[in-house]
Amino acid sequence: MPPIKLSLFSQGDEPDDTVELDEELVGQLRATVDAHPDLTLAEAFRQGIQHVVDNGPLNKGSGRQ
């Protein structure tokens, strides 16, 4: 399965950002989206981004990545 590339485009003078996700993470994300018919890939990304904005990054010492 090919990786997913995300691009964030800014309106101003800030540079655009591109992020590439690894195949394992993409597979897990697609499986989660497929298991929940009401969840779209776009909504999964939105929820994940909102979680980081609200809670900050995961603590690497917690065993979660």
C-alpha positions as CSV (number, residue, x, y, z in Angstrom):
1,M,0.0,0.0,0.0
2,P,1.5,3.4,-0.9
3,P,2.1,5.9,1.8
4,I,-0.2,8.9,2.2
5,K,1.3,12.4,1.7
6,L,-0.4,15.3,3.4
7,S,0.1,18.9,2.3
8,L,-0.8,21.9,4.3
9,F,-1.1,25.1,2.2
10,S,-0.9,28.5,3.9
11,Q,-2.6,31.6,2.8
12,G,0.2,34.0,3.6
13,D,4.0,34.0,3.3
14,E,4.6,30.9,5.4
15,P,6.0,28.0,3.5
16,D,3.8,25.0,2.7
17,D,4.4,21.8,4.7
18,T,4.3,18.2,3.3
19,V,4.3,15.1,5.6
20,E,4.6,11.5,4.4
21,L,3.2,8.8,6.7
22,D,4.8,5.3,6.8
23,E,2.9,2.3,5.3
24,E,2.2,0.6,8.6
25,L,0.5,3.7,10.0
26,V,-1.4,4.2,6.8
27,G,-2.7,0.6,6.9
28,Q,-3.8,1.0,10.5
29,L,-5.6,4.3,9.6
30,R,-7.4,2.8,6.6
31,A,-8.4,-0.3,8.6
32,T,-9.9,2.0,11.3
33,V,-11.7,4.1,8.7
34,D,-13.0,1.0,7.0
35,A,-14.3,-0.4,10.3
36,H,-16.4,2.7,11.0
37,P,-18.7,3.5,8.1
38,D,-19.5,7.0,9.4
39,L,-15.8,7.9,9.6
40,T,-14.1,9.4,6.5
41,L,-10.4,9.7,6.0
42,A,-10.7,13.5,6.1
43,E,-12.6,13.4,9.4
44,A,-10.0,11.0,10.9
45,F,-7.3,13.5,10.1
46,R,-9.3,16.3,11.5
47,Q,-10.0,14.5,14.7
48,G,-6.3,13.5,15.1
49,I,-5.1,17.0,14.5
50,Q,-7.7,18.4,16.9
51,H,-6.6,15.9,19.6
52,V,-3.0,17.2,19.3
53,V,-4.1,20.8,19.4
54,D,-6.2,20.2,22.5
55,N,-3.9,17.8,24.4
56,G,-0.4,18.4,23.0
57,P,1.9,15.6,21.7
58,L,1.8,12.1,23.2
59,N,4.3,11.5,25.9
60,K,7.0,9.2,24.4
61,G,7.6,7.7,27.8
62,S,4.0,6.4,28.0
63,G,4.7,3.6,25.5
64,R,2.3,5.1,22.9
65,Q,3.6,6.5,19.6
